[in-house]
Amino acid sequence: SNTAWAFATAGHAAPALFDALASAAVPRLGEFKPQHLSNTAWAFATAEHPAPSLFDALASESVAKIRAFRHPQDISNTAWAFAKAEHAAPSLFDALAVQAVPMLGDFRPQAISSTAWAFASAEHAAPALFDALAAEAVPRLRDFDEQSLSNTAWAFATLTHTPPGLFAAIAREAAGRLH
């Protein structure tokens, strides 16, 4: 996990290493904590290194351990990684949505936006999650950077999920910044 994360963070392409890491990780994922599962998925997605068997195993192990996903970043990074890698994992997205809802008050604006972006990019509708994301985002939009505002609006529009007040609040926030 840490090796993959380091190479992806450094932007150092190492296809043979990533192949070896994927092969070594799959049989050992039972030993991984949620952060390690999330970091591994993030690293492979960031490095744009395809590893379908690894992503299948990561999805399965993450679903099995979903109640241990107690850190917002583990949830948002996992969703982001699977969306970025374009790896379908409907059961994982369902589990992430359920786990995320009661934790959204602890999500930073970027994690709110990133989670919404990931679900929309994966074309995975999660109405209860999106209602909760909107309720959490609206009073905190002033804390969103421009990219997070844009990604949030895009995600809700893409899934045609338009909770009352969200788009008006984003419009007010964006307009206020343009003056």
Secondary structure, 3 states (H helix, E strand, C coil): CHHHHHHHHHCCCCHHHHHHHHHHHHHHHHHCCHHHHHHHHHHHHHCCCCCHHHHHHHHHHHHHCHHHCCCHHHHHHHHHHHHHCCCCCHHHHHHHHHHHHHHHHHCCHHHHHHHHHHHHHCCCCCHHHHHHHHHHHHHHHHHCCHHHHHHHHHHHHHCCCCCCCHHHHHHHHHHHHHC
